[in-house]
Amino acid sequence: MKAIAAVSFFSLAGIVGFLLSDEPSTPLLLYYVALVINSYFSVATFAPMTPTSIPQALIDTALTVLYGALALSFESVGNFTLISAALFLLATLKYVHLRTVVSSPYLIPRKIRIDLLGAGLSLATFVLVRAGYPDLAAWTLAALFIGANVYLLFVSPMYRSTP
């Protein structure tokens, strides 16, 4: 239920952000759609095992705010990639904290590594933006992220508790 609520909110935010954008970037929209799909599986997997606590609630609130900011950034590849990096870095902190209260020797460390890779991809594409290649950055971000999600959802599923 929490996964459906989260994805519904993120989808609505994406639609609003797209409609409010004068010139939304197609690859950023594609990336966002892939992120929403991935978020469904992430929330569905981790919400049931996450104990209610103030630190987790604060992190979840901040992640939701960042998700909303991401949805409002379809016009700016630079802003979008920085917000995306912040989203993945904060998600990493969420799972580092979760690892201290939940025993999951495979799933949580793998999620941490994957989120760090997402942050790295976002920061690398931000460097491309700063170098003067925003279109290349946007398409690189979308293509690599979508490719990674196909792999991590279907080829070598990331949301399983054993290798």
C-alpha positions as CSV (number, residue, x, y, z in Angstrom):
1,M,0.0,0.0,0.0
2,K,2.8,2.4,0.9
3,A,4.5,1.6,-2.5
4,I,1.4,2.4,-4.4
5,A,0.9,5.7,-2.5
6,A,4.5,6.7,-3.0
7,V,4.4,6.0,-6.7
8,S,1.1,7.7,-7.1
9,F,2.5,10.9,-5.5
10,F,5.7,10.7,-7.5
11,S,3.8,10.1,-10.7
12,L,1.5,13.1,-10.0
13,A,4.5,15.2,-9.2
14,G,6.1,14.2,-12.5
15,I,2.9,15.0,-14.5
16,V,2.6,18.4,-12.8
17,G,6.3,19.1,-13.4
18,F,6.0,18.1,-17.0
19,L,2.9,20.3,-17.6
20,L,4.5,23.3,-15.9
21,S,7.7,23.0,-18.0
22,D,7.9,25.2,-21.1
23,E,10.5,23.0,-22.7
24,P,10.8,19.7,-20.7
25,S,13.7,17.4,-21.6
26,T,12.5,14.1,-23.1
27,P,15.5,12.1,-21.7
28,L,14.9,13.6,-18.2
29,L,11.3,12.6,-18.4
30,L,12.3,9.0,-19.4
31,Y,14.8,8.9,-16.5
32,Y,12.1,10.1,-14.1
33,V,9.6,7.4,-15.3
34,A,12.3,4.7,-14.8
35,L,13.0,6.1,-11.4
36,V,9.3,6.0,-10.4
37,I,9.1,2.3,-11.6
38,N,12.2,1.5,-9.6
39,S,10.9,3.3,-6.6
40,Y,7.8,1.1,-6.5
41,F,9.9,-2.0,-6.1
42,S,12.2,-0.3,-3.6
43,V,9.4,0.9,-1.4
44,A,7.5,-2.4,-1.7
45,T,10.6,-4.2,-0.6
46,F,12.0,-2.0,2.2
47,A,8.9,-0.4,3.8
48,P,7.7,-3.6,5.4
49,M,11.1,-4.2,7.0
50,T,11.8,-0.6,8.1
51,P,10.8,0.1,11.7
52,T,9.1,3.4,12.4
53,S,11.5,5.9,13.8
54,I,12.2,9.6,13.7
55,P,15.4,9.3,11.6
56,Q,13.6,7.2,9.0
57,A,10.6,9.5,8.9
58,L,12.8,12.6,8.5
59,I,14.8,10.9,5.7
60,D,11.7,9.7,3.9
61,T,10.2,13.3,4.1
62,A,13.4,14.8,2.7
63,L,13.5,12.1,-0.1
64,T,9.9,13.0,-0.9
65,V,10.8,16.7,-1.1
66,L,13.8,15.9,-3.4
67,Y,11.5,13.8,-5.6
68,G,9.2,16.7,-5.9
69,A,12.1,19.1,-6.7
70,L,13.3,16.6,-9.4
71,A,9.9,16.6,-11.0
72,L,10.0,20.4,-11.2
73,S,13.4,20.3,-12.9
74,F,12.6,18.9,-16.3
75,E,13.8,22.1,-18.0
76,S,17.3,22.2,-16.4
77,V,19.6,19.3,-16.9
78,G,22.1,20.8,-14.5
79,N,19.5,21.2,-11.7
80,F,18.0,17.8,-12.5
81,T,21.3,16.0,-12.3
82,L,22.3,17.7,-9.0
83,I,18.9,16.9,-7.4
84,S,19.2,13.4,-8.7
85,A,22.6,13.1,-7.0
86,A,21.2,14.5,-3.8
87,L,18.3,12.0,-3.9
88,F,20.7,9.0,-4.3
89,L,23.1,10.2,-1.6
90,L,20.2,10.7,0.8
91,A,18.8,7.3,-0.1
92,T,22.3,5.9,0.7
93,L,22.2,7.4,4.1
94,K,18.7,6.0,4.6
95,Y,20.0,2.5,4.0
96,V,23.2,3.0,6.0
97,H,21.0,3.9,8.9
98,L,18.6,1.0,8.2
99,R,21.5,-1.4,8.2
100,T,22.0,-0.5,11.9
101,V,18.5,-1.6,12.9
102,V,17.7,-4.4,10.4
103,S,19.6,-7.5,9.7
104,S,19.9,-8.0,5.9
105,P,23.4,-9.1,5.1
106,Y,22.9,-9.1,1.3
107,L,20.0,-6.8,0.3
108,I,20.8,-3.6,2.2
109,P,24.5,-3.5,1.3
110,R,23.6,-4.1,-2.3
111,K,21.1,-1.3,-2.2
112,I,23.7,1.0,-0.8
113,R,26.1,0.2,-3.6
114,I,23.5,0.7,-6.2
115,D,22.4,4.0,-4.8
116,L,26.0,5.2,-4.7
117,L,26.3,4.3,-8.4
118,G,23.2,6.3,-9.1
119,A,24.7,9.3,-7.3
120,G,27.9,8.8,-9.2
121,L,26.1,8.7,-12.6
122,S,24.2,11.8,-11.7
123,L,27.3,13.7,-10.7
124,A,29.2,12.5,-13.8
125,T,26.4,13.8,-16.0
126,F,26.4,17.1,-14.1
127,V,30.1,17.4,-15.1
128,L,29.0,16.9,-18.8
129,V,26.5,19.7,-18.3
130,R,29.2,22.0,-16.8
131,A,31.5,21.1,-19.7
132,G,28.8,22.4,-22.1
133,Y,27.1,19.2,-23.2
134,P,23.7,19.3,-21.6
135,D,21.9,17.2,-24.3
136,L,24.6,14.6,-24.1
137,A,24.4,14.6,-20.3
138,A,20.6,14.1,-20.4
139,W,20.7,11.3,-22.9
140,T,23.6,9.6,-21.1
141,L,21.8,9.8,-17.8
142,A,18.6,8.4,-19.2
143,A,20.2,5.6,-21.3
144,L,22.5,4.4,-18.6
145,F,19.9,4.6,-15.9
146,I,17.2,2.8,-17.9
147,G,19.8,0.2,-19.0
148,A,20.8,-0.4,-15.4
149,N,17.2,-0.7,-14.3
150,V,16.4,-3.3,-16.9
151,Y,19.4,-5.2,-15.6
152,L,18.6,-4.7,-11.9
153,L,14.9,-5.4,-12.2
154,F,14.9,-8.3,-14.7
155,V,18.3,-9.8,-15.4
156,S,19.9,-9.7,-11.9
157,P,17.0,-8.5,-9.6
158,M,18.2,-6.1,-7.0
159,Y,15.2,-6.6,-4.7
160,R,15.9,-10.1,-3.4
161,S,17.4,-11.1,-0.1
162,T,20.0,-13.6,-1.4
163,P,22.6,-13.5,-4.1
